[in-house]
Amino acid sequence: MILLKSDLSVKVFSSGGVYISNPPARYGYDIFWMTKAQSNTIGRAPIRAGIDDDYSAVIGKVFQFGYNSQAVSAATNPLDQVNENAGQMGLWLEFCKAIVPTLAGNRKILLVPCAQGGTSFNGGHWNAGNSLDNSSKARLAAAMALPGGTNRLCGVLTLLGESDADAGATASGLFEGRYQAAYNDYLANVPGISSATPWIMGTIKPDKANATTINAALANLDAANAGMHLVTCTDLAWLDSDHYDAASLATIGQRFAQKYLEVAP
């Protein structure tokens, strides 16, 4: 068997020169989907020169399927999310630096970033059938269908809940049920995801109004769903009233990676 490969594609031929349409599983993308997610998943902290723009540990191994470009490119800060801002960094780099050494064979990481700042269940963004949720599903489907090997959805990375908390006590009280219903929709209708797929999520700022309700809901979701795993972020530092600073986002990326490596099937 002869392998002809590039960074983004693999063609497999038998020793007789016959094309084999099903490439080996050691090639392809391990996909991490950023969905049901708002601005802290994007990151609003300024890039720290020499730290958040140092891609030496991930170059050639970590790519993104851009939300707006709908194309594969190298993953750099900021990722192509719904409404990223130039010059800002996110949690993804530290997450990927921890995952890259565990990649099997010639596999690569593909991030599918679909986060949008200010979004929520209450605002009609992430419930089943909402337009943003539908577009996020479409981006994942396109990423899963990319050629070059066997692609698999390895996990979901998300920080969500601030805007539901800001919407008031009633919206916060409905958050858990809405999240569970939206998660159930994914399990039923999104190819590639299952109840065993690691869904890594983080707590919200503890001193926000209704944060206790939201964080309790996230803990309940963790307890009720085998695939959901909550990472505590309440001890970290803030850039402003809603957003983590750069060091804290890096720490969240590390904690998300640690949790993923603990629970990945």
VMD Tcl script that draws the C-alpha trace (Angstrom):
set ca {
  {0.00 0.00 0.00}
  {1.27 3.48 -0.90}
  {0.15 6.63 0.97}
  {0.21 10.03 -0.71}
  {-0.61 12.68 1.88}
  {-0.64 16.42 2.52}
  {-1.62 18.45 5.57}
  {-5.29 18.43 4.62}
  {-5.84 15.30 2.56}
  {-4.80 11.70 2.18}
  {-5.07 9.47 -0.90}
  {-4.48 5.76 -0.41}
  {-3.40 3.39 -3.18}
  {-2.75 -0.32 -3.19}
  {0.64 -1.58 -4.32}
  {-0.93 -2.07 -7.74}
  {-1.90 1.58 -7.98}
  {-5.63 1.09 -7.29}
  {-7.22 3.97 -5.36}
  {-8.71 2.91 -2.02}
  {-11.69 5.12 -1.18}
  {-11.65 4.47 2.58}
  {-8.44 5.94 4.07}
  {-6.98 4.41 7.22}
  {-8.42 5.59 10.54}
  {-5.01 6.82 11.66}
  {-5.59 9.79 9.35}
  {-8.31 12.38 9.87}
  {-9.47 14.99 12.32}
  {-10.22 14.74 16.02}
  {-12.92 17.41 16.19}
  {-13.71 19.67 19.13}
  {-16.91 21.68 18.74}
  {-17.44 25.03 20.47}
  {-21.22 25.28 20.55}
  {-23.90 26.50 22.95}
  {-21.25 28.98 23.96}
  {-20.82 32.71 24.48}
  {-18.03 35.27 24.80}
  {-15.85 33.55 27.40}
  {-15.56 30.58 25.04}
  {-14.29 33.04 22.44}
  {-12.14 35.02 24.88}
  {-12.11 38.80 25.22}
  {-8.67 39.24 26.80}
  {-5.85 40.88 24.81}
  {-3.23 38.56 23.33}
  {-0.08 38.39 25.46}
  {2.84 38.73 23.05}
  {5.09 35.69 23.03}
  {2.53 33.59 24.90}
  {-0.84 33.60 23.17}
  {0.73 33.97 19.72}
  {3.30 31.20 20.19}
  {1.95 28.29 18.14}
  {5.13 26.21 18.08}
  {3.52 23.37 20.07}
  {0.50 23.09 17.77}
  {1.65 24.15 14.31}
  {0.77 21.55 11.69}
  {-1.35 19.69 14.23}
  {-4.23 22.03 15.10}
  {-6.61 23.54 12.57}
  {-9.96 25.30 12.60}
  {-13.05 25.10 10.43}
  {-13.93 28.78 10.57}
  {-17.49 29.78 11.37}
  {-17.43 32.63 8.84}
  {-14.87 31.31 6.34}
  {-16.36 27.79 6.38}
  {-12.91 26.57 5.40}
  {-9.98 24.84 7.07}
  {-7.06 26.99 8.20}
  {-4.38 26.97 10.86}
  {-5.79 27.71 14.32}
  {-4.57 31.10 15.56}
  {-5.88 33.70 18.00}
  {-8.59 34.75 17.71}
  {-10.40 31.75 16.28}
  {-12.97 32.42 13.56}
  {-16.02 32.37 15.83}
  {-19.33 34.16 15.15}
  {-18.13 37.49 16.57}
  {-14.48 37.29 17.61}
  {-12.43 40.48 18.01}
  {-8.98 41.02 16.51}
  {-6.13 41.01 19.00}
  {-7.88 38.80 21.56}
  {-7.12 35.27 22.76}
  {-9.09 32.25 23.92}
  {-8.85 29.09 25.98}
  {-8.33 26.82 22.98}
  {-4.53 27.12 22.69}
  {-3.72 25.76 26.14}
  {-6.36 23.07 25.66}
  {-4.80 21.93 22.40}
  {-1.23 22.06 23.71}
  {-2.25 19.41 26.23}
  {-4.12 17.26 23.70}
  {-1.61 17.27 20.81}
  {0.83 14.84 22.50}
  {-2.00 12.30 22.81}
  {-2.93 12.29 19.12}
  {-2.77 8.86 17.50}
  {-0.81 8.26 14.31}
  {-1.04 11.17 11.91}
  {-4.32 12.53 13.22}
  {-4.88 16.25 13.68}
  {-7.13 18.41 15.84}
  {-9.86 20.39 14.10}
  {-11.66 23.05 16.13}
  {-15.17 24.01 15.01}
  {-15.71 27.40 16.70}
  {-19.36 28.52 16.84}
  {-19.49 30.73 19.94}
  {-21.20 34.12 19.96}
  {-21.01 36.73 22.69}
  {-24.20 37.65 24.53}
  {-26.10 34.52 23.55}
  {-28.38 32.41 25.71}
  {-31.29 30.02 25.82}
  {-33.58 32.79 27.05}
  {-32.61 35.03 24.13}
  {-33.52 32.39 21.57}
  {-30.06 31.41 20.40}
  {-29.24 27.88 21.59}
  {-32.58 26.09 21.85}
  {-33.35 23.39 19.27}
  {-34.48 25.09 16.08}
  {-32.95 28.51 16.83}
  {-31.05 29.91 13.85}
  {-27.68 30.10 15.62}
  {-28.02 26.55 16.88}
  {-28.93 25.38 13.38}
  {-25.92 27.14 11.85}
  {-23.66 25.59 14.48}
  {-24.98 22.14 13.59}
  {-24.36 22.87 9.91}
  {-20.73 23.86 10.59}
  {-20.13 20.62 12.46}
  {-21.71 18.55 9.68}
  {-19.46 20.23 7.11}
  {-16.39 19.62 9.26}
  {-17.27 15.97 9.81}
  {-17.61 15.50 6.05}
  {-14.16 16.88 5.19}
  {-12.03 14.49 3.09}
  {-8.68 13.06 4.06}
  {-9.46 10.36 6.57}
  {-11.87 9.30 9.28}
  {-13.16 12.31 11.19}
  {-14.69 11.94 14.64}
  {-16.30 14.31 17.11}
  {-14.17 13.99 20.23}
  {-15.73 16.60 22.47}
  {-17.64 19.83 23.06}
  {-16.06 22.84 24.80}
  {-18.39 25.48 26.20}
  {-18.86 28.31 28.66}
  {-22.50 29.44 28.79}
  {-24.91 30.95 31.31}
  {-23.97 34.59 31.91}
  {-26.65 36.02 29.62}
  {-29.32 33.70 31.02}
  {-28.31 34.90 34.49}
  {-28.50 38.52 33.34}
  {-32.03 37.92 32.03}
  {-33.31 37.50 35.58}
  {-34.49 34.97 38.12}
  {-37.19 33.43 35.92}
  {-34.82 32.84 32.99}
  {-32.19 31.48 35.36}
  {-34.71 29.06 36.84}
  {-35.54 27.79 33.35}
  {-31.88 27.42 32.35}
  {-31.41 23.82 33.46}
  {-34.48 22.48 31.67}
  {-33.70 24.41 28.51}
  {-30.10 23.18 28.51}
  {-31.20 19.58 29.04}
  {-33.73 19.80 26.20}
  {-31.14 21.29 23.86}
  {-28.61 18.62 24.81}
  {-31.21 15.90 24.22}
  {-31.83 17.36 20.76}
  {-28.13 17.05 19.97}
  {-28.07 13.43 21.11}
  {-31.07 12.64 18.92}
  {-30.27 14.69 15.84}
  {-26.55 15.45 15.51}
  {-24.54 12.67 13.81}
  {-21.31 11.88 15.62}
  {-22.38 12.83 19.13}
  {-23.47 10.36 21.78}
  {-24.08 10.26 25.50}
  {-20.43 9.21 25.87}
  {-19.01 12.22 24.00}
  {-17.24 14.46 26.53}
  {-19.17 17.72 26.93}
  {-16.80 19.96 28.90}
  {-18.37 23.07 30.44}
  {-17.40 25.65 33.04}
  {-19.07 27.58 35.83}
  {-19.92 31.28 35.52}
  {-18.72 34.26 37.59}
  {-19.92 33.58 41.14}
  {-20.80 37.15 42.13}
  {-23.16 37.79 39.21}
  {-26.85 38.04 40.02}
  {-28.44 34.59 39.68}
  {-25.02 32.91 39.37}
  {-25.87 30.53 42.20}
  {-28.90 29.30 40.25}
  {-26.94 28.90 37.00}
  {-23.98 27.15 38.60}
  {-26.30 24.80 40.50}
  {-28.04 24.01 37.21}
  {-24.70 23.22 35.57}
  {-23.81 20.92 38.47}
  {-27.18 19.18 38.15}
  {-26.64 18.68 34.41}
  {-23.22 17.20 35.15}
  {-24.77 14.77 37.63}
  {-27.66 13.80 35.36}
  {-25.75 13.20 32.11}
  {-22.85 10.77 31.75}
  {-21.26 12.84 28.99}
  {-21.42 16.21 30.75}
  {-18.46 17.30 32.87}
  {-18.33 20.57 34.82}
  {-15.05 22.39 35.44}
  {-14.92 24.88 38.30}
  {-13.80 28.37 37.26}
  {-15.02 30.37 40.26}
  {-11.50 30.89 41.66}
  {-10.14 32.68 38.60}
  {-9.52 36.35 37.80}
  {-11.59 38.67 35.66}
  {-10.82 41.26 33.01}
  {-14.14 43.02 33.57}
  {-17.61 42.28 34.96}
  {-18.19 39.39 32.55}
  {-14.91 38.19 31.01}
  {-11.90 36.24 32.25}
  {-8.43 37.72 31.92}
  {-5.84 36.02 29.70}
  {-4.14 34.01 32.44}
  {-7.50 32.68 33.60}
  {-8.57 31.71 30.09}
  {-5.30 29.80 29.74}
  {-6.01 28.05 33.03}
  {-9.52 27.14 31.87}
  {-8.03 25.64 28.72}
  {-5.70 23.54 30.85}
  {-8.52 22.45 33.15}
  {-10.74 21.58 30.21}
  {-7.93 19.45 28.78}
  {-7.32 17.71 32.09}
  {-11.00 16.89 32.41}
  {-11.20 15.71 28.80}
  {-8.21 13.40 29.22}
  {-9.75 11.99 32.40}
  {-13.08 11.11 30.78}
  {-12.38 10.56 27.07}
  {-13.59 7.11 25.97}
}
mol new
graphics top color blue
foreach p $ca { graphics top sphere $p radius 0.5 }
foreach p [lrange $ca 0 end-1] q [lrange $ca 1 end] { graphics top cylinder $p $q radius 0.2 }
display resetview
